[in-house]
Amino acid sequence: MDTMRERFAAVTSRLLDEDPRLAVVLAEIGKDGFADAAQKHPGRVVNVGIREQLLVGVGGGLALTGLRPVLHTFAGFLVERPFEQVKLDFGHQGVGGVLVSAGGSYDWPAGGFTHMAPGDVGLLDTLDGWTVHVPGHPDEAETLLRHAAAAGDDKVYVRLSVQVNAVPRPVDGARFQPLRQGGRGVVLAIGPMLDPVLAATRDLDLSVLYATTVRPFDAAALRAAVDAAGSTDVVIVEPYLAGTSTRQVNEALEDRPHRVLGLGVGRRELRRYGQLDEHLAGHGLDARGLRGRITGFLDAR
């Protein structure tokens, strides 16, 4: 199976052939995947070098000319380092584009904390009007990338990861999907956290919702799942900073008493490189860790 980044390069290269409005801006990272596209479309594949603020500034400038820019690099270099440019060159100028990240929270542990961005979605939450897609499989990434490229002048963030679920799900770029019905509560699994959630809850009386588009937040689907379960206990499992979406859950259920447990990447930095699975376990996001925290939450009622 190809990776999400490989699928991104292949799909976006085809989209450059199909849509003369599309342009790709790179900051050295990922350039090899667009070598052929750069030969075919030299004016619409731009590599600015290791200059992330310029990456976003050029994208915003292209958007002002009427193009639909797709910007790509590691999440820490795409959202955190040039955040002022994201805020001003897209939001303040009132233009749209597609930010496509790699690296996620700890996809490349050997890169150290400079290459980790567990706070990226939370940071974008401080801005208005961003759609956020978090695919859990390369097939889902392709669908969501096509949605993002065709989304008029909207501002869209697509968060790619090397962590994937074994099976792709049909996604529509908007709604949460109910996968399992239970009566003790609802677990909302985001993107690549679905497989660990399914393993952790396989014999528990819990409903499971799956989300690959988290902004806008599908409050109607969560409310429907809570009503069907007959329980207002909600656990949300996210592949980025723990608690990033607890506000959205609280707002969705603000008219009824409820409990929310937000699970995700902890704020404590894990300073050993390790491997991806060790970082998952270190943050309690493997199946064993999730099961213990979820059952503890339910049993505390």
C-alpha positions in Angstrom: 0.0 0.0 0.0 1.3 3.5 -0.8 1.6 6.1 1.9 -0.6 9.1 2.2 2.2 11.4 1.0 2.8 9.2 -2.0 -0.9 9.3 -2.8 -0.9 13.1 -2.3 1.9 13.6 -4.8 0.3 11.3 -7.4 -3.2 12.7 -7.0 -2.2 16.4 -7.0 0.0 15.8 -10.1 -3.0 14.5 -11.9 -5.1 17.4 -10.6 -2.6 19.9 -12.1 -3.2 18.3 -15.5 -7.0 18.6 -15.0 -7.4 22.0 -13.4 -5.5 25.0 -14.8 -6.4 27.0 -11.6 -4.3 24.7 -9.4 -0.8 25.5 -8.3 1.6 23.6 -5.9 4.1 25.4 -3.6 6.8 23.4 -1.9 9.6 24.2 0.6 12.1 21.6 -0.6 10.3 18.8 1.3 8.4 16.6 -1.1 9.9 18.0 -4.3 10.9 14.6 -5.7 7.2 13.6 -5.8 6.5 16.5 -8.1 9.5 16.3 -10.4 7.4 15.2 -13.4 4.7 17.7 -12.7 7.2 20.5 -12.4 8.5 19.6 -15.9 4.9 19.7 -17.3 3.7 22.8 -15.4 6.8 24.9 -14.5 4.7 27.9 -13.8 2.4 26.1 -11.4 4.9 24.0 -9.4 7.1 26.3 -7.3 9.8 25.2 -4.8 10.9 28.1 -2.6 13.6 26.2 -0.8 13.7 25.9 3.0 11.8 29.1 3.6 8.5 28.2 5.2 7.3 31.8 5.8 7.9 32.4 2.1 6.0 29.2 1.3 2.9 30.5 2.8 3.4 34.1 1.5 3.8 32.8 -2.1 0.7 30.7 -1.6 -1.3 33.7 -0.5 0.0 35.7 -3.4 -1.0 33.1 -5.9 -4.4 33.0 -4.3 -4.8 36.7 -4.8 -4.2 36.2 -8.6 -7.1 33.7 -8.7 -5.2 30.4 -8.5 -5.9 27.6 -6.0 -2.6 27.0 -4.2 -1.7 23.7 -2.5 1.1 24.1 0.0 3.0 21.2 1.4 5.6 20.5 4.1 5.9 19.0 7.6 3.1 20.2 9.9 5.5 22.1 12.2 6.8 24.0 9.3 3.4 24.6 7.6 1.3 25.7 10.6 3.5 26.5 13.6 6.6 28.2 12.1 4.7 30.5 9.6 1.6 30.9 11.6 1.6 34.7 11.2 1.6 34.3 7.4 -1.2 31.7 7.6 -3.2 34.2 9.7 -2.5 37.2 7.6 -1.8 36.0 4.0 -4.8 33.8 3.9 -7.2 34.8 6.6 -6.7 38.6 6.7 -6.5 38.8 2.9 -9.7 36.8 2.6 -8.3 34.2 0.2 -8.3 30.4 0.2 -5.9 27.6 -0.3 -5.0 24.0 0.7 -2.4 23.3 3.3 -1.3 19.7 3.2 0.9 18.6 6.0 3.1 15.5 6.8 4.8 14.4 10.0 1.8 14.9 12.2 2.4 14.6 15.9 5.4 12.2 15.9 5.5 10.3 12.6 9.3 10.7 12.4 10.5 10.4 16.0 14.2 10.6 15.0 13.5 14.1 13.8 12.9 15.2 17.3 10.5 17.8 18.6 11.3 20.2 15.8 9.5 17.8 13.5 6.5 17.2 15.7 3.3 19.2 15.7 0.7 17.9 18.1 -0.8 21.4 18.4 -1.4 22.1 14.7 -5.2 21.7 14.7 -5.6 23.6 18.0 -3.6 26.4 16.6 -5.8 26.6 13.5 -8.8 26.7 15.8 -7.7 30.2 16.8 -8.5 31.3 13.2 -11.8 31.6 11.5 -13.2 29.5 8.7 -10.7 26.6 8.3 -11.9 23.2 7.2 -9.8 20.4 8.7 -9.5 16.9 7.2 -7.7 14.1 9.1 -7.8 11.0 6.8 -7.0 7.6 8.3 -6.1 5.8 5.0 -4.5 6.8 1.7 -7.8 6.2 -0.1 -9.5 8.6 2.3 -6.7 11.0 1.8 -7.3 11.0 -2.0 -11.0 11.7 -1.6 -10.4 14.5 0.8 -7.6 16.0 -1.3 -10.0 16.1 -4.3 -12.6 17.8 -2.1 -10.1 20.3 -0.9 -8.8 21.1 -4.4 -12.3 21.7 -5.7 -13.5 23.7 -2.6 -13.7 27.0 -4.4 -11.8 29.6 -2.4 -12.2 27.9 1.0 -9.3 27.5 3.4 -8.6 23.8 4.0 -6.0 21.9 6.0 -5.3 18.2 5.2 -3.3 16.4 7.9 -1.5 13.4 6.4 0.1 10.7 8.6 2.2 7.5 8.2 -0.2 6.0 10.8 -3.1 4.4 8.9 -6.1 2.2 9.5 -6.2 -1.2 7.8 -9.4 -0.6 5.9 -10.5 2.6 4.2 -14.0 4.0 4.9 -16.2 5.9 2.5 -15.8 9.6 3.4 -17.7 12.7 2.1 -15.7 15.5 3.5 -18.4 16.5 6.0 -20.1 13.9 8.2 -19.1 11.6 10.9 -19.9 7.9 10.3 -21.6 5.6 12.9 -19.7 2.3 12.9 -20.9 0.5 16.0 -23.9 0.8 18.3 -23.7 0.5 22.1 -25.5 1.7 25.2 -22.9 2.9 27.7 -21.6 5.9 25.7 -20.1 7.1 22.5 -16.4 7.1 21.4 -15.5 9.4 18.5 -12.4 8.2 16.8 -10.5 10.7 14.6 -8.6 9.5 11.4 -5.8 7.1 12.1 -7.0 6.5 15.7 -9.9 4.4 14.5 -8.1 1.0 14.5 -6.8 1.4 18.1 -10.2 2.5 19.2 -11.9 -0.5 17.6 -9.4 -2.8 19.2 -9.7 -1.2 22.6 -13.5 -1.3 22.6 -14.2 -4.5 20.7 -16.2 -6.1 23.6 -17.4 -3.0 25.3 -21.0 -1.8 25.1 -20.1 1.5 23.3 -21.1 3.3 20.1 -18.2 4.2 17.8 -18.3 7.2 15.5 -15.6 7.8 12.9 -14.5 11.3 11.8 -12.1 12.3 9.0 -13.4 15.9 8.8 -13.3 17.6 12.2 -13.8 21.2 11.2 -16.6 22.0 10.8 -17.6 19.7 13.6 -20.5 17.4 12.8 -22.6 18.2 16.0 -25.7 16.6 14.5 -24.1 13.2 14.1 -22.7 13.3 17.7 -26.1 14.2 19.1 -27.8 11.5 17.1 -25.2 8.9 18.4 -25.8 10.1 22.0 -29.5 9.8 21.6 -29.3 6.3 20.0 -26.9 5.1 22.8 -29.1 6.6 25.6 -25.9 7.9 27.3 -24.3 11.3 27.4 -20.8 9.9 28.2 -18.5 10.8 25.3 -14.9 9.9 24.7 -13.0 11.6 21.8 -9.7 10.1 20.6 -7.6 12.4 18.5 -4.1 11.9 16.9 -3.0 15.4 18.1 -3.1 17.4 21.3 -5.5 15.9 23.9 -8.6 18.1 24.4 -8.4 19.8 21.0 -12.1 19.1 20.3 -13.6 18.9 23.8 -15.0 22.4 23.3 -16.9 21.3 20.2 -18.3 18.3 22.0 -19.4 20.5 24.9 -21.1 22.9 22.5 -22.9 20.1 20.7 -24.3 18.8 24.0 -24.7 22.1 25.8 -28.4 21.6 26.4 -28.0 18.4 28.3 -25.9 17.1 31.2 -22.9 15.2 29.9 -19.4 14.0 30.5 -16.5 14.3 28.1 -13.1 12.6 28.1 -10.6 14.0 25.6 -7.8 11.6 24.7 -4.8 12.5 22.5 -1.2 13.5 22.6 -0.1 14.7 26.0 1.6 18.0 26.6 4.7 16.4 28.2 7.4 16.0 25.6 8.7 12.5 25.1 12.4 13.2 24.7 13.6 9.7 23.5 13.4 9.2 19.8 11.9 5.7 19.9 9.5 4.5 17.2 6.0 5.5 16.3 4.4 2.7 18.3 6.4 3.6 21.3 5.2 7.2 21.1 1.6 5.9 20.8 2.0 3.8 23.9 3.8 6.6 25.7 0.8 8.9 25.2 -1.7 6.1 26.1 -3.0 6.0 22.5 -2.4 2.3 21.8 -5.2 -0.2 22.2 -4.1 -1.2 25.7 -3.8 2.4 26.9 -7.1 3.5 25.4 -8.9 0.6 26.9 -7.7 1.4 30.4 -8.6 5.1 30.2 -12.0 4.5 28.6 -13.1 1.8 31.1 -11.8 4.0 33.9 -13.9 6.9 32.7 -17.0 4.8 32.3 -16.6 3.0 35.7 -16.2 6.4 37.5 -19.8 7.3 36.9 
